[in-house]
């Protein structure tokens, strides 16, 4: 299949081929004579160029420049310059700087206020704690004074007195009542219920008898009544109460058995000290390391 070219394009190609080479040479002078075109030179290497061309001018005109400097004279004159309006932006910038400084001062004041508030709160807490400790000291002093009154009333307003106490639970049997008989024939019986028996079994103390006795050696009859104890629970205790003192007689039933009788009961006596025990003051307690 053959390619067919358009007729105008074919005629133009033939004209370019048939044109002689000498026809292009007359165009060069015409190109150079064009006043709007500036010819430049193309070189292979970078041309040398003086770094400071101004120094050459100064050297060539040295005498002239010195002569002009000799004619210079210092003259003073007053001139009144007119004031112009400032740029509003400068005022805005100054206001912004003032606001920044004010903000920093506000933050610093707030921080100082918060720290001072925390410090004052700590001081107030310490003050409240000191008041509470003082109040506790006063309450302890008042309680000690009341205990002193009770001690004086309990131990100071009696002559010679006996107090019989019972504690502990028996290993066998059940004690329903305790009877105490003095030498003058005075007899006192105290019944024990389930609550009292459970109390003395877990460390509680039950007061069976309390009364005035003579300050001499005497024999006190004690009888334990109840299941298994009615026949073997009778016994006698010899004691000598001190004059004008309260004497305690305690019966410990924790090791008692009906088969062993009243001899298995552990008994002990002691006397109440009428003086009020000394209690360290709050100041001395507080100063301890």
Secondary structure, 3 states (H helix, E strand, C coil): CCCCCCHHHHHHHHHHHHCCHHHHCHHHHHHHCCCCCCCCCCCCCCCCCCCCHHHHHHHHCHHHHHHHHHCCCCCCCCCCCCCCCCCHHHHHHHHHHHHHHHHHHHHHHHHHHHHHHHHHHHHHHHHHHHHHHHHHHHHHHHHHHHHHHHHHHHHHCCCCEEEEEEECCCCCCEEEEEEEECCCCCEEEEECCHHHHHHHHCCCEEEEEEEECCCCEEEEEEEEEEECCCCCCEEEEEEECCCCCEEEEEEECCCCCCCCHHHHCEEEEEECCCCCCCCCCHHHHHCCC
